[in-house]
Amino acid sequence: MATTQGSDSIDATIVARLGLETGMIVQEFGYDDDVCDALRVAIEDATGEKLVDEDYGDVTDACIVWFREGDDDLADLLMDVQSLLDGGGSVWLLTPKAGRDGHVPPRDVEEASSLAGLHATSTFVVDSAWTATQLVEKGHMK
């Protein structure tokens, strides 16, 4: 079943690619009014849990990070994101698609990820505005 917001929908295969399971706690960074609400709802539906915000103080199973060109330093943010992440948990970096305001070039994502001890493993389109890149700890690559 797809979740919709306006003309955008989040296909079940998109949510499946995130590898989320019931009961997982997903922490969200970089929320603003431009995020894909349909993806947020789909994540909550998949886990049965509300997304927790940047101030959450317990261990999490995965993180989603909304990042736009011009936001603070991406490498620093990615290091902060990992502070409560359970070992082996995924970080999903969501950036505006190419041609959109705030687009982050792939080389910038790769450089920041590497500085933070992460490795980009896959990238795919989420909706008409956002792209997701999975980042994993270098020691936990599959």
N, C-alpha and C positions, 0 to 999 in steps of 0.2 A: 504494500500500500504506500502510495506517495504522499508526502506532506507538501502543502502548497502555501506560497505567499505570493500574491499577485500572479504573474505569469510564470514564476519560477516554481519548480517542484524538485523535491529531493527524492530520487529514485532509491528504492530499497538496496540496490547494488552499491550505491555510494556509501550508505550507512554501513553496509556489510564490510566494505573495504577498510573501515575504521577499526574493525576487530573488537568492537565493544560487546560486552556481555552483561546480562542482568546483574545488578548490584554494584557494578563498577562506579567509582567516584571519578568524575571528570572535572578538572579545574579549568576555568576559562580566564584568559588574559586578553587585554586589549579590546574589551567590549566597547562598542560605540553604536550610534544609531544607524550605521551603514552595514552592519553585519547581516548575515543570512539567517533570519529568524527561523526559516523552515529547517535549516540544518540543526539549529539549537534544539528545536522541538523534537526532531528525529533522534537526536542523541539522547534526550531525556526519555523518549519512548523506548529506545533500545536498552537503556540501562535501568529504567524504572526509577531513576534518581534525578533530582534537580542538579543542574550544573552548579558548581561552587565557584565563588569568585576569587580574586587575587589575594584576599585577606584570609582565606581558609587556612587553618592552622594544623591540619592533620595530613597523614599520608594519602596520596591519590594514586589512581591506577593509570590515568592518562591525562593529557593536557591538550587543549586547543588554544592556539595563540593567533589572534587577529593582528596582523602587522601591515602597516602601510609605509611607503617611502616617506621620510620626514618624521616618523615616530622616533622615539629615543633609540639608543644603540641596540641593534638586534642581538649581537653577541652577548651583551650584558643581560638582556631580557631572557635569552635562552638559558643562561647560567642560573638566573633566578628561578625560572620555571622548573628546573630540575631539583630544586631544594627539597620539595616534598614528594617528588615522584618516586613511586615504588621502583626498585631495580628492574630494568627491562621494560618499563612502561613506555608507551609511545608518546611523542610530542607531535601534534599535527599543526603545522604552520599554515595559516590561511592568509593568502596575499591577494590583492586585486589582480585580475587577469591582465595580460599584456594589452596595452592600448587604453587602459583605464587609469584615472587619477590614482596615485598612490602605488602603482605597480612597482614591485621590487624585482630587479633583474636576478635571474637564477645564479649568476656568479656571486652576487652579494649574499644570497641565501647560503650558498655553499661555503663561502668564506666565514660568515658568522657562525654557521653550524660547526665547522671545524674548530674554530676558536673556543667554542663552548663544549667541545668533546663529543659532538654529535655527528651523524652521517645522514645525509638525505638519501632515502632508499627508493621512493616513488613519488610521483606527482600526478595529479589528475584534476580535471575540472569538476567543481562542486555545483555551480549554477552559472547564470549569465554574468556574474560579477567576480566570483572568487575561485581561486585554485588552492588545492590542499597539497602540501608536501609532508610526507612522513619523515620524521627525524628520530633516529634511535641512537642510544649510547654506542660508541664504537666497539665496546666490549661485548655488546649484545646483538650484533648484526647476525642476521639469519643466513 
